[in-house]
Amino acid sequence: MIRVFQFKNNFLSENPKMLKAEYSVIGYFDGLDMKTDADMKGAERSCILSDPFQYEFIKNDPYEMCDYFNIAGLREQSDEDFWKSSEEPLVFISCIRFRRKSEKLKKLIEMIEKTYHAVCFTTLDSSDLVICLKTTSHEKGYRAIEEYRRIISEHDSQNGIQKGFSVLAIRQAVLDSLRDREAVGIEEEQLQCVLRGGCQRLERYRAVFRRTGA
């Protein structure tokens, strides 16, 4: 199966508009939508594998006024159950590039998915491995991400992480109901964050953290 991760960023302008996305993102991006190959037509499916960036110009959805960064994740088994699960509302998405081609990628994927509530994808373009992990707290997600390096070194000792990035995605429907934190399954915790960016984006993040009680 193919899952397209469609990351979005608002254009910086004097009159920014609300970005429409299924997930709000804290990290490199503002929002995230996803689509699988089952939702695509023939031309879309071919394009997303050959040129994920060109995909925006041929898909049927109206083009939005925002920047896009698309990643096409490939996986043998369906990931439908993972995304349907609502017990752990925080999704940490990590895009990892190895120092060299891994001959033990399948083993690494099995260990990560066995250890955590996670699904992994390989890619053809910007990353070797995309890991999506669900948790109930920011701390648990952060600690899991820190363990990726150890898992890779233990099962592929001649390899390592060249570079990567991780973002936290929260379904917008969950954010809309954060006043009742227990109902959406987010644990109580205190966070200290350093945020850099435009004033409007900073105020939006402050509002999110105020609503979560962090």
Buried (B, 14 or more C-beta within 10 A) or exposed (E): BBBBBBBBBBEEEEEBEEBEBEBBBBBEBBBBBBBBBEBBEEEBBEBBBEBBEEBBEEBEEEEBEBEBBBBBBBBEEEBEEBBEEEEBBBBBBBBBBBBEEBEBBEEBBEBBBEEBBBBBBBBEEEBBBBBBBBBBBBEBBBEBBEEBEEBBEEBBEEBEBEEBEBBBBBBBEBBEEBEEBEEBBBEEEEEEEEEEEEEEBEEBBEEBEEEBEB
